[in-house]
Amino acid sequence: MEKNRIHKLTLLSLMIALDVVLSPVLRIEGMAPMSSVMNIIAGILLGPVYGTLMAFICGLIRMLLMGIPPLALTGAVFGAFFAGLFYRLGGQIFWSMIGEIIGTGLIGSLLSYPVMVWFTGSQQELYWFIYTPRFIGATLIGSVIAFLVLVKLKETSIFKKSQQLFMGGVLHGKKD
């Protein structure tokens, strides 16, 4: 039991480190496709709870160290949760990608408006859908990259063992 907890925390820490390091690599102003890649991988590997925790901690780190506005949280947290939830329900990479697009691209982008109005104190030139095109664009780019990475990752035994650790025996949508 204790060994499983240590494995989970270690893998969670590695995913956080990867997300923090990789997110600035392919970053276009207002778009963070690598964050979507990591959300989908975390959703499939860690599940919705740990995936959301990873996204939340990464968002805080990016806000504190890189000066990114609260969009780092609103954009990533919902995507990670829905990527994990949809994968758990559908059992396919495709479902995780759809969860990321809905969570980050739609829900995250719409919730970013009131957060940024509060953060900046101004409503000028901001409207509800201002972030949606960029967020959806980033999730589409990130989803394609994640799909290509996961096709290879799912063939490895360490990925399958790690997934079993977090999913409680659920592997690729099937009970063992």
C-alpha positions in Angstrom: 0.0 0.0 0.0 2.7 2.5 1.0 4.8 1.4 -2.0 1.9 2.2 -4.4 1.5 5.6 -2.8 5.2 6.4 -3.3 5.0 5.2 -6.9 1.9 7.4 -7.5 3.6 10.5 -6.0 6.8 9.8 -7.9 5.0 9.5 -11.2 2.9 12.6 -10.4 6.0 14.5 -9.7 7.6 13.4 -12.9 4.6 14.5 -14.9 4.5 17.9 -13.2 8.2 18.4 -14.0 7.7 17.3 -17.6 4.7 19.7 -18.0 6.5 22.7 -16.5 9.6 22.1 -18.7 7.7 21.2 -21.9 4.9 23.8 -21.8 7.2 26.8 -22.8 8.8 24.8 -25.6 6.0 25.0 -28.1 4.2 28.1 -26.8 2.4 30.7 -29.0 1.1 33.7 -27.2 -2.3 32.7 -25.8 -1.8 29.1 -26.8 -0.1 26.3 -24.9 -0.4 23.1 -27.0 2.2 21.2 -24.9 -0.1 21.7 -21.9 -2.8 19.9 -23.8 -0.4 17.1 -24.7 0.5 16.6 -21.0 -3.2 16.8 -19.9 -4.1 14.0 -22.3 -1.2 11.9 -21.3 -1.9 12.5 -17.6 -5.6 11.8 -18.1 -4.8 8.5 -19.7 -2.0 7.6 -17.4 -3.0 9.1 -14.0 -6.7 9.4 -14.3 -9.0 12.4 -13.7 -8.1 13.2 -10.1 -4.3 13.0 -10.3 -4.4 14.5 -13.8 -6.3 17.5 -12.5 -3.9 17.8 -9.5 -1.0 17.8 -12.0 -2.5 20.5 -14.1 -3.3 22.6 -11.1 0.2 22.4 -9.6 1.7 23.1 -13.1 -0.5 26.1 -13.5 0.6 27.5 -10.2 4.2 26.9 -11.0 3.9 28.6 -14.4 2.1 31.5 -12.9 4.7 32.0 -10.2 7.9 31.3 -12.2 7.0 32.4 -15.7 4.6 35.3 -15.0 1.7 33.6 -16.9 -1.7 35.0 -16.0 -4.4 32.9 -14.3 -5.2 31.5 -17.8 -2.6 28.8 -16.8 -5.2 27.4 -14.4 -8.5 28.0 -16.2 -7.1 26.5 -19.4 -5.5 23.4 -18.0 -7.4 22.2 -15.0 -10.7 21.4 -16.7 -9.0 19.9 -19.7 -7.0 17.5 -17.5 -10.1 16.5 -15.6 -12.3 15.8 -18.7 -9.4 14.1 -20.5 -9.1 11.6 -17.6 -12.9 11.3 -17.2 -13.6 10.7 -20.9 -10.8 8.2 -21.1 -12.2 6.3 -18.1 -15.6 6.3 -19.7 -14.6 5.5 -23.3 -11.4 3.7 -22.9 -9.8 5.1 -26.1 -7.2 7.9 -26.7 -9.8 9.6 -28.9 -12.2 10.1 -25.9 -9.4 11.6 -23.9 -8.7 14.0 -26.8 -12.4 15.0 -26.9 -12.4 15.6 -23.1 -9.4 17.9 -23.4 -11.0 19.8 -26.3 -14.2 20.2 -24.3 -12.5 20.9 -21.0 -9.8 23.4 -22.1 -11.2 24.5 -25.5 -14.7 25.3 -24.4 -15.1 25.3 -20.6 -11.7 26.6 -19.8 -11.9 29.3 -22.4 -15.3 30.5 -21.3 -14.3 30.6 -17.6 -11.1 32.5 -18.5 -13.2 35.6 -19.4 -14.5 36.4 -15.8 -11.1 35.4 -14.3 -9.3 37.8 -16.6 -11.8 40.6 -16.0 -11.2 40.1 -12.3 -7.4 39.8 -12.8 -7.1 42.9 -15.0 -9.9 44.9 -13.6 -11.1 45.8 -17.1 -13.8 44.6 -19.4 -12.7 46.7 -22.3 -12.3 44.8 -25.5 -12.9 41.5 -23.7 -15.9 39.3 -24.6 -16.9 35.8 -23.6 -15.5 34.0 -26.6 -12.2 35.9 -26.8 -10.1 33.0 -25.6 -12.1 30.2 -27.3 -10.4 30.2 -30.8 -6.9 30.1 -29.3 -7.7 27.5 -26.7 -9.4 25.3 -29.2 -6.5 25.7 -31.6 -4.0 24.8 -28.9 -6.0 21.7 -27.9 -6.3 20.5 -31.5 -2.5 20.9 -32.0 -1.8 19.3 -28.5 -4.3 16.4 -29.2 -2.5 15.4 -32.4 0.9 15.5 -30.7 -0.5 13.5 -27.7 -2.0 10.9 -30.0 1.3 10.4 -31.8 3.2 10.1 -28.5 0.5 7.8 -26.9 0.4 5.4 -29.8 4.0 4.5 -29.0 3.8 4.9 -25.2 0.8 2.4 -25.0 3.1 -0.3 -26.4 5.5 -0.1 -23.4 5.1 -2.3 -20.4 6.0 0.5 -17.9 3.2 2.6 -19.3 0.7 -0.2 -18.8 2.0 -0.9 -15.3 1.8 2.8 -14.3 -1.7 3.1 -15.8 -2.8 0.0 -13.8 -1.4 1.7 -10.6 -3.7 4.7 -11.1 -6.7 3.2 -12.7 -7.1 0.3 -10.3 -6.8 -2.4 -12.8 -8.5 -0.6 -15.7 -6.3 -0.9 -18.7 -7.2 0.6 -22.0 -10.9 0.7 -20.9 -11.1 -2.9 -19.9 -11.1 -4.6 -16.5 -8.3 -7.1 -15.9 
